[in-house]
Amino acid sequence: MSRIPEPAAAALPDPRRWRALVFIALAQLMVVLDATIVNIALPSAQQDLGISDGNRQWVITAYALAFGGLLLFGGRIADLWGRKRTFVVGLIGFAAASVLGGAATGEAMLLGSRALQGVFGALLAPAALSLLAVMFTEGRERAKAFGIYGAIAGGGGAVGLILGGFLTEYLDWRWTFYVNVPFAVVAAVGAYFVIREPAGTRNRSPLDVPGVVLSTLGLVALVYGFTRAESYGWTEDWTIIVFAASVVLLGAFVAVESVMKHPLLPLRVLADRNRAGVYLSLGLAVIAMFGLFLFLTYYLQVVKGFSPLKTGFAFLPMVVGMITGSTQIGARLMTRVPPRLLMGPGFLSASLGMLLLTQLEIDSSYAGLILPAQLLLGLGMGTAFMPAMSLATHGVQARDAGVASAMVNTSQQVGGAIGTALLNTIAASATTAYVTSHAASATTPEALRLVRLQAMVEGYTSAIWWAVGILAVAASIAVAMVNTGRPNAAPGGAVKDGAPDDEAPVPVLAH
């Protein structure tokens, strides 16, 4: 590896980088909170605005389509335009879209605001992660920074359930939108004055318009295909057409990127087996986690009779586990052991927690079953997510940091869409089968009610069994594909144990 020039080697890291992390983490918390907080508020918003049962899914889908479809474009804009600028614009736009949603007077206004949130979220999310990638290059500091970020990314969804339950129960559903504004304002002002992006890390090559069009349409079709499958079935004609279109569009995207001089997604980002392993294992893990959040929320509220607020607090053990796994296990061990020895056991621990939840019954004890299962899940996912988040951008050329970060978010977004649709379909089929075989024996209203509740639990546990298997596959992929050594970084971000990044410029602070 070539020797680093003396003036560059002497460049000191930004003394304000830890203060910058506070505002980056705050923005990430806002985005993750919003993903779950709206779910809690949806029944109230539906009733208030007169949204039909058939259209209510679009409150979630409008955001998912815009966010998932534009993530790669958002990552490229961050590389081209500057991560700090993209980050601040994303925050301001997200806040404005949230105000629009809170003030919605009808269905169209609410759906439009959710789509706008998705657009600005697609700018914000990759910019936040890529800022961490270019600001924290020393091994131990990077581990600590990504530990904090990973804990927020993992635990923020459960915190959103608590906050959503409180706002919906004691204030109004509109506050689940308005609450984003103070987060965004504080993060934007802080980022503007504190963040200094390292100079020489932008990618100023021309924008790949064909790549933008093909990737956006392909990802939108893929996400929409899974949301449509959940509502209309996997064999419905339009579902099949949409999936086929996504395959054609994404295939054309890969073909175009392989010949473009300045591609939207340089295939070198995906060619590294470690990053490919991270993207694939993270996507699979999110499939399992998204389904679990949904099933456990319904189990606690419908079967156990918990209020929205009590349900939110019931998820706290998972949050505690994720924060502990990320900051106390993952961050402390990341510079001592190879990432696969954290990711593999982490995903396996999470699968053991999921395995406990396959034993759910109508009268299952929260303290005896659900709480320990959540702790195992949280510890496992926190331990695995932390090195995965760091490794996804580690060693990547600085000019590709935005698009590499976007791929992390894309794998999670697509995984979430798949998880919601696939596991919901499995659960619904098992529930229907149970009701069909047991309804005849229910001769009283109380007996019929118990059959229906048991059918729901049967559906949840059937889907959770699949989630156990998916997490086991994620662990296998992490162990098999992620083969880099301990991610200690030499000065300037050069990788000691992994593949060298000879083309990456040495970060120097911009004034």
C-alpha positions as CSV (number, residue, x, y, z in Angstrom):
1,M,0.0,0.0,0.0
2,S,1.4,3.4,-0.9
3,R,2.7,5.6,1.9
4,I,0.3,8.4,3.0
5,P,1.8,11.9,2.3
6,E,3.1,13.6,5.5
7,P,0.8,16.7,5.4
8,A,-2.3,14.5,4.9
9,A,-1.2,12.0,7.6
10,A,-0.8,14.9,10.0
11,A,-4.4,16.1,9.4
12,L,-6.4,15.9,12.6
13,P,-9.9,14.5,12.7
14,D,-12.7,17.0,13.1
15,P,-12.9,17.9,16.8
16,R,-16.6,18.4,16.5
17,R,-17.4,15.0,15.0
18,W,-19.0,13.7,18.2
19,R,-21.3,16.7,18.4
20,A,-22.1,16.1,14.8
21,L,-23.0,12.5,15.6
22,V,-25.7,13.8,18.0
23,F,-27.5,15.6,15.2
24,I,-27.1,12.7,12.7
25,A,-28.4,10.3,15.3
26,L,-31.4,12.6,16.1
27,A,-32.3,12.7,12.4
28,Q,-32.0,8.9,12.2
29,L,-34.3,8.6,15.2
30,M,-36.9,10.8,13.5
31,V,-36.9,8.6,10.4
32,V,-37.2,5.3,12.3
33,L,-39.8,6.7,14.7
34,D,-41.9,7.8,11.8
35,A,-41.9,4.3,10.3
36,T,-43.9,2.9,13.3
37,I,-45.6,5.9,14.9
38,V,-47.9,6.3,11.9
39,N,-49.1,2.7,12.2
40,I,-50.4,3.4,15.7
41,A,-52.2,6.6,14.5
42,L,-53.7,5.0,11.3
43,P,-57.1,3.8,12.7
44,S,-57.8,7.3,14.2
45,A,-56.7,9.1,11.0
46,Q,-58.8,6.7,8.9
47,Q,-61.9,7.5,10.8
48,D,-61.3,11.2,11.0
49,L,-60.6,11.7,7.3
50,G,-63.1,9.1,6.0
51,I,-60.5,6.8,4.4
52,S,-61.9,3.5,3.1
53,D,-60.5,0.2,4.3
54,G,-59.3,-0.5,0.8
55,N,-57.3,2.7,0.7
56,R,-55.9,2.9,4.2
57,Q,-52.9,0.8,3.2
58,W,-51.8,3.6,1.0
59,V,-50.9,5.7,4.0
60,I,-48.1,3.3,4.5
61,T,-47.5,2.3,0.9
62,A,-47.2,5.9,-0.5
63,Y,-44.2,6.4,1.9
64,A,-42.7,3.0,1.2
65,L,-42.8,3.4,-2.6
66,A,-41.3,6.9,-2.6
67,F,-38.6,6.1,0.0
68,G,-37.7,2.7,-1.4
69,G,-37.8,3.8,-5.0
70,L,-35.6,6.9,-4.6
71,L,-33.0,5.7,-2.2
72,L,-30.3,5.0,-4.7
73,F,-31.0,8.4,-6.4
74,G,-30.8,10.0,-2.9
75,G,-27.5,8.4,-2.2
76,R,-26.0,9.6,-5.5
77,I,-27.3,13.1,-4.9
78,A,-25.5,13.0,-1.5
79,D,-22.2,12.0,-3.3
80,L,-22.7,14.7,-6.0
81,W,-24.2,17.6,-4.1
82,G,-22.5,17.1,-0.7
83,R,-23.7,15.0,2.2
84,K,-24.2,17.9,4.6
85,R,-26.3,19.9,2.2
86,T,-28.3,16.9,1.2
87,F,-28.8,16.0,4.9
88,V,-30.1,19.5,5.8
89,V,-32.4,19.7,2.8
90,G,-33.8,16.3,3.6
91,L,-34.5,17.3,7.1
92,I,-36.3,20.6,6.1
93,G,-38.3,18.8,3.4
94,F,-39.3,16.0,5.8
95,A,-40.4,18.5,8.4
96,A,-42.5,20.4,5.8
97,A,-44.1,17.2,4.6
98,S,-44.9,16.2,8.2
99,V,-46.7,19.6,8.7
100,L,-48.7,19.0,5.6
101,G,-49.7,15.5,6.9
102,G,-50.7,16.8,10.3
103,A,-52.8,19.5,8.7
104,A,-54.4,17.1,6.2
105,T,-58.1,17.8,5.5
106,G,-58.7,14.8,3.3
107,E,-57.4,11.5,2.0
108,A,-55.5,13.0,-1.0
109,M,-53.7,15.5,1.2
110,L,-52.6,12.9,3.7
111,L,-51.4,10.4,1.0
112,G,-49.5,13.2,-0.8
113,S,-47.7,14.3,2.4
114,R,-46.7,10.6,3.0
115,A,-45.2,10.4,-0.5
116,L,-43.3,13.7,0.1
117,Q,-42.0,12.3,3.4
118,G,-40.7,9.3,1.4
119,V,-39.0,11.6,-1.1
120,F,-37.1,13.6,1.5
121,G,-36.5,10.5,3.6
122,A,-34.7,9.0,0.6
123,L,-32.4,12.0,0.6
124,L,-31.9,12.1,4.4
125,A,-31.2,8.4,5.2
126,P,-28.2,7.7,2.9
127,A,-26.8,11.2,3.6
128,A,-26.8,10.5,7.4
129,L,-25.1,7.1,7.1
130,S,-22.5,8.3,4.6
131,L,-21.6,11.3,6.8
132,L,-20.7,8.8,9.5
133,A,-18.7,6.8,7.0
134,V,-16.5,9.7,5.9
135,M,-16.2,11.4,9.3
136,F,-15.3,8.4,11.5
137,T,-12.4,6.5,9.9
138,E,-10.4,5.3,12.9
139,G,-11.3,1.8,14.0
140,R,-12.3,2.3,17.6
141,E,-14.1,5.6,17.0
142,R,-15.9,4.1,14.1
143,A,-17.1,1.2,16.2
144,K,-18.4,3.5,18.9
145,A,-20.1,5.9,16.4
146,F,-21.8,3.0,14.5
147,G,-22.8,1.4,17.8
148,I,-24.8,4.4,18.7
149,Y,-26.2,4.7,15.2
150,G,-27.1,1.0,15.1
151,A,-28.8,1.2,18.5
152,I,-31.0,4.0,17.3
153,A,-31.8,2.3,14.0
154,G,-32.8,-0.9,15.8
155,G,-34.5,0.5,18.9
156,G,-36.2,3.6,17.4
157,G,-39.1,1.6,15.9
158,A,-40.1,0.3,19.3
159,V,-39.8,3.8,20.8
160,G,-42.1,5.0,18.0
161,L,-44.8,2.6,19.3
162,I,-44.6,4.1,22.7
163,L,-44.6,7.7,21.4
164,G,-47.4,6.9,18.9
165,G,-49.5,5.3,21.6
166,F,-49.1,8.3,23.9
167,L,-49.8,10.9,21.3
168,T,-52.8,9.0,19.8
169,E,-54.3,8.2,23.2
170,Y,-53.8,11.5,25.0
171,L,-53.6,14.1,22.2
172,D,-54.5,13.6,18.6
173,W,-53.3,11.5,15.7
174,R,-52.1,14.7,13.9
175,W,-49.4,15.0,16.5
176,T,-47.8,11.8,15.2
177,F,-46.9,14.0,12.2
178,Y,-46.2,17.3,14.0
179,V,-43.8,15.6,16.4
180,N,-41.3,15.3,13.6
181,V,-40.9,19.1,13.3
182,P,-38.8,19.7,16.5
183,F,-36.6,16.7,15.7
184,A,-36.0,18.0,12.2
185,V,-35.4,21.6,13.2
186,V,-32.9,20.8,16.0
187,A,-31.1,18.3,13.8
188,A,-30.9,20.7,10.8
189,V,-29.7,23.7,12.8
190,G,-27.2,21.6,14.6
191,A,-25.9,20.0,11.4
192,Y,-25.6,23.3,9.6
193,F,-23.4,24.8,12.3
194,V,-21.5,21.7,13.5
195,I,-21.0,19.2,10.6
196,R,-17.9,19.8,8.5
197,E,-17.8,17.3,5.7
198,P,-14.3,16.1,4.7
199,A,-13.1,17.7,1.5
200,G,-12.3,15.8,-1.6
201,T,-15.0,13.1,-1.0
202,R,-17.6,14.2,-3.4
203,N,-18.4,12.4,-6.7
204,R,-18.9,15.2,-9.2
205,S,-19.3,13.0,-12.3
206,P,-22.5,13.6,-14.4
207,L,-25.7,12.1,-13.1
208,D,-26.6,8.8,-14.7
209,V,-30.2,9.6,-15.8
210,P,-31.0,6.2,-17.4
211,G,-29.8,4.5,-14.2
212,V,-32.0,6.8,-12.1
213,V,-35.1,6.1,-14.2
214,L,-34.5,2.3,-14.3
215,S,-33.6,1.9,-10.6
216,T,-36.4,4.1,-9.4
217,L,-39.1,2.3,-11.5
218,G,-37.6,-1.1,-10.7
219,L,-37.5,-0.6,-7.0
220,V,-41.0,1.0,-6.9
221,A,-42.4,-2.0,-8.9
222,L,-40.6,-4.4,-6.5
223,V,-42.0,-2.7,-3.3
224,Y,-45.4,-2.3,-4.8
225,G,-45.4,-5.9,-5.9
226,F,-45.0,-7.1,-2.3
227,T,-47.6,-4.7,-0.9
228,R,-50.1,-5.8,-3.7
229,A,-49.4,-9.4,-2.9
230,E,-50.4,-8.9,0.7
231,S,-53.8,-7.4,-0.4
232,Y,-54.6,-9.4,-3.5
233,G,-52.6,-12.6,-3.3
234,W,-49.4,-13.8,-5.0
235,T,-51.0,-15.3,-8.0
236,E,-53.3,-12.3,-8.9
237,D,-52.6,-11.2,-12.5
238,W,-51.5,-7.7,-11.8
239,T,-49.2,-8.9,-8.9
240,I,-47.4,-11.2,-11.3
241,I,-47.2,-8.4,-14.0
242,V,-45.7,-5.9,-11.4
243,F,-43.1,-8.5,-10.2
244,A,-42.2,-9.3,-13.8
245,A,-41.8,-5.6,-14.6
246,S,-39.5,-5.1,-11.6
247,V,-37.3,-8.0,-12.7
248,V,-37.0,-6.6,-16.3
249,L,-36.4,-3.0,-15.0
250,L,-33.8,-4.0,-12.4
251,G,-32.1,-6.4,-14.9
252,A,-31.9,-3.6,-17.4
253,F,-30.5,-1.3,-14.7
254,V,-27.6,-3.8,-13.9
255,A,-26.9,-4.1,-17.7
256,V,-26.8,-0.3,-18.1
257,E,-24.6,0.3,-15.1
258,S,-22.1,-2.2,-16.4
259,V,-21.4,-0.1,-19.5
260,M,-21.9,3.5,-18.1
261,K,-18.8,5.6,-17.6
262,H,-20.3,7.3,-14.5
263,P,-22.9,4.8,-13.2
264,L,-25.5,5.6,-10.5
265,L,-24.5,2.4,-8.7
266,P,-20.9,1.4,-9.5
267,L,-21.0,-2.3,-9.6
268,R,-17.7,-2.3,-7.6
269,V,-19.8,-1.5,-4.6
270,L,-21.7,-4.8,-4.9
271,A,-18.7,-6.8,-6.2
272,D,-17.1,-6.9,-2.8
273,R,-18.2,-10.1,-1.1
274,N,-18.3,-8.6,2.3
275,R,-20.6,-5.7,1.4
276,A,-22.8,-8.1,-0.7
277,G,-23.0,-10.4,2.4
278,V,-24.0,-7.5,4.6
279,Y,-26.7,-6.3,2.2
280,L,-28.2,-9.7,1.8
281,S,-28.1,-10.8,5.5
282,L,-29.5,-7.4,6.6
283,G,-32.3,-7.6,4.1
284,L,-33.2,-11.1,5.4
285,A,-33.0,-10.1,9.0
286,V,-35.3,-7.1,8.4
287,I,-37.8,-9.5,6.7
288,A,-38.1,-11.4,10.0
289,M,-38.1,-8.3,12.3
290,F,-40.8,-6.3,10.4
291,G,-43.2,-9.3,10.5
292,L,-42.5,-9.7,14.2
293,F,-43.3,-6.1,15.1
294,L,-46.6,-6.4,13.3
295,F,-47.6,-9.7,14.8
296,L,-46.5,-8.9,18.4
297,T,-48.4,-5.5,18.2
298,Y,-51.6,-7.2,17.2
299,Y,-51.1,-10.1,19.7
300,L,-50.7,-7.7,22.6
301,Q,-53.5,-5.3,21.6
302,V,-56.1,-7.8,20.2
303,V,-55.4,-11.0,22.1
304,K,-54.1,-9.7,25.4
305,G,-56.1,-6.5,25.4
306,F,-53.2,-4.0,25.9
307,S,-53.8,-0.3,25.1
308,P,-51.7,1.3,22.4
309,L,-49.5,3.0,25.1
310,K,-49.1,-0.2,27.1
311,T,-48.2,-2.1,23.9
312,G,-45.5,0.5,23.3
313,F,-44.0,0.0,26.7
314,A,-44.2,-3.7,26.3
315,F,-41.6,-3.4,23.5
316,L,-39.1,-1.7,25.8
317,P,-37.1,-4.9,26.6
318,M,-36.3,-5.3,22.9
319,V,-35.1,-1.7,22.8
320,V,-32.9,-2.2,25.9
321,G,-31.5,-5.4,24.3
322,M,-30.8,-3.6,21.0
323,I,-29.0,-0.7,22.7
324,T,-27.0,-3.1,24.9
325,G,-26.1,-5.4,22.0
326,S,-25.1,-2.5,19.8
327,T,-23.1,-0.3,22.2
328,Q,-21.8,-2.8,24.8
329,I,-21.2,-6.0,22.8
330,G,-20.9,-5.0,19.1
331,A,-19.0,-1.7,19.6
332,R,-16.6,-3.2,22.2
333,L,-15.8,-6.4,20.2
334,M,-15.8,-5.0,16.7
335,T,-12.1,-4.0,16.7
336,R,-11.2,-7.3,18.4
337,V,-12.9,-10.0,16.4
338,P,-13.9,-10.4,12.7
339,P,-17.4,-9.0,11.9
340,R,-18.7,-12.5,11.0
341,L,-18.2,-13.6,14.5
342,L,-20.5,-10.9,15.7
343,M,-23.1,-11.0,12.8
344,G,-23.5,-14.8,12.7
345,P,-24.0,-15.4,16.5
346,G,-26.0,-12.2,16.7
347,F,-28.5,-13.4,14.1
348,L,-28.6,-16.8,15.7
349,S,-29.4,-15.3,19.1
350,A,-32.2,-13.3,17.5
351,S,-33.5,-16.5,16.0
352,L,-33.5,-18.2,19.4
353,G,-35.6,-15.3,20.7
354,M,-37.9,-15.8,17.8
355,L,-38.1,-19.5,18.5
356,L,-39.4,-18.8,22.0
357,L,-42.3,-16.8,20.4
358,T,-43.4,-19.8,18.4
359,Q,-44.7,-21.1,21.8
360,L,-47.3,-18.2,22.1
361,E,-50.7,-19.1,23.3
362,I,-53.8,-17.0,24.2
363,D,-52.8,-17.0,27.9
364,S,-49.0,-16.8,27.5
365,S,-47.2,-14.9,30.3
366,Y,-45.6,-11.6,29.2
367,A,-42.9,-11.9,31.9
368,G,-42.3,-15.6,31.4
369,L,-42.2,-15.8,27.6
370,I,-42.5,-12.5,25.7
371,L,-40.0,-10.5,27.8
372,P,-37.1,-13.0,27.6
373,A,-37.8,-13.5,23.9
374,Q,-37.6,-9.8,23.3
375,L,-34.3,-9.5,25.2
376,L,-32.7,-12.3,23.1
377,L,-34.0,-10.7,19.9
378,G,-32.8,-7.2,20.9
379,L,-29.3,-8.4,22.0
380,G,-28.9,-10.5,18.9
381,M,-30.0,-7.9,16.4
382,G,-28.1,-5.1,18.2
383,T,-24.9,-7.2,18.1
384,A,-25.3,-8.1,14.5
385,F,-26.6,-4.7,13.1
386,M,-23.7,-2.7,14.5
387,P,-20.8,-4.3,12.6
388,A,-23.1,-4.8,9.6
389,M,-23.8,-1.0,9.4
390,S,-20.1,-0.2,9.7
391,L,-18.9,-2.9,7.3
392,A,-21.4,-1.8,4.6
393,T,-19.5,1.4,4.1
394,H,-16.0,0.4,5.3
395,G,-13.3,0.4,2.7
396,V,-15.6,1.8,0.1
397,Q,-14.1,4.7,-2.0
398,A,-15.1,7.9,-0.4
399,R,-16.9,9.1,-3.6
400,D,-19.2,6.1,-3.4
401,A,-20.1,6.4,0.3
402,G,-23.5,7.9,-0.4
403,V,-24.6,5.2,-2.8
404,A,-23.1,2.4,-0.6
405,S,-25.1,3.8,2.3
406,A,-28.2,3.9,0.1
407,M,-27.8,0.2,-0.6
408,V,-28.0,-0.5,3.2
409,N,-31.3,1.4,3.4
410,T,-32.5,-0.2,0.2
411,S,-31.9,-3.7,1.5
412,Q,-33.7,-2.8,4.7
413,Q,-36.6,-1.2,2.9
414,V,-37.1,-4.0,0.4
415,G,-36.7,-6.5,3.3
416,G,-39.4,-4.7,5.2
417,A,-41.8,-4.8,2.2
418,I,-41.1,-8.5,1.7
419,G,-41.4,-9.3,5.4
420,T,-44.8,-7.5,5.8
421,A,-46.3,-9.2,2.7
422,L,-44.8,-12.6,2.9
423,L,-45.3,-13.3,6.7
424,N,-48.7,-11.7,6.6
425,T,-49.8,-14.0,3.8
426,I,-48.5,-17.0,5.8
427,A,-50.2,-15.9,8.9
428,A,-53.5,-15.2,7.2
429,S,-53.5,-18.7,5.5
430,A,-52.9,-20.5,8.8
431,T,-55.6,-18.4,10.6
432,T,-58.1,-19.2,7.9
433,A,-57.3,-22.9,8.0
434,Y,-57.7,-23.0,11.8
435,V,-61.1,-21.2,11.7
436,T,-62.3,-23.6,8.9
437,S,-61.4,-26.7,10.9
438,H,-62.6,-25.5,14.3
439,A,-65.6,-23.2,13.7
440,A,-68.1,-26.0,13.6
441,S,-67.3,-27.1,17.1
442,A,-67.9,-23.6,18.6
443,T,-71.5,-23.6,19.6
444,T,-71.6,-20.5,21.8
445,P,-70.5,-16.9,21.1
446,E,-67.8,-17.2,23.7
447,A,-66.5,-20.4,22.2
448,L,-66.5,-18.8,18.7
449,R,-64.5,-15.8,20.1
450,L,-61.9,-18.1,21.6
451,V,-61.6,-20.0,18.3
452,R,-61.0,-16.7,16.5
453,L,-58.4,-15.6,19.0
454,Q,-56.7,-19.0,18.9
455,A,-56.8,-18.9,15.1
456,M,-54.9,-15.5,15.2
457,V,-52.3,-16.9,17.5
458,E,-51.9,-20.0,15.2
459,G,-51.4,-17.6,12.3
460,Y,-48.7,-15.6,14.1
461,T,-46.8,-18.6,15.3
462,S,-46.8,-20.2,11.9
463,A,-45.3,-17.0,10.4
464,I,-42.8,-16.7,13.2
465,W,-41.5,-20.2,12.5
466,W,-40.6,-18.9,9.0
467,A,-39.0,-15.9,10.6
468,V,-36.8,-18.3,12.7
469,G,-35.6,-20.0,9.5
470,I,-35.0,-16.7,7.7
471,L,-32.8,-15.5,10.6
472,A,-30.9,-18.7,10.5
473,V,-30.2,-18.2,6.8
474,A,-29.1,-14.6,7.5
475,A,-26.6,-16.0,10.1
476,S,-25.3,-18.6,7.6
477,I,-24.8,-15.9,4.8
478,A,-23.0,-13.6,7.3
479,V,-20.6,-16.4,8.3
480,A,-20.0,-17.7,4.8
481,M,-19.7,-14.4,2.8
482,V,-18.3,-11.9,5.3
483,N,-14.6,-13.0,5.5
484,T,-12.8,-9.7,6.3
485,G,-10.7,-9.5,9.4
486,R,-10.9,-7.1,12.3
487,P,-11.9,-3.7,10.9
488,N,-9.1,-1.7,12.5
489,A,-8.3,1.4,10.4
490,A,-4.9,2.9,9.7
491,P,-4.6,6.7,9.6
492,G,-6.6,8.2,6.9
493,G,-9.1,5.4,6.8
494,A,-6.9,2.8,5.0
495,V,-8.0,-0.7,6.0
496,K,-5.4,-2.8,7.9
497,D,-6.9,-6.2,7.8
498,G,-9.4,-6.0,4.9
499,A,-9.1,-4.9,1.3
500,P,-7.1,-1.7,0.8
501,D,-8.9,1.3,-0.5
502,D,-6.1,2.7,-2.6
503,E,-8.3,5.0,-4.6
504,A,-10.0,6.7,-1.6
505,P,-8.7,10.2,-1.0
506,V,-7.4,10.9,2.5
507,P,-10.1,12.9,4.2
508,V,-9.1,16.5,4.9
509,L,-11.5,18.8,6.7
510,A,-13.2,21.4,4.6
511,H,-13.1,25.0,6.0
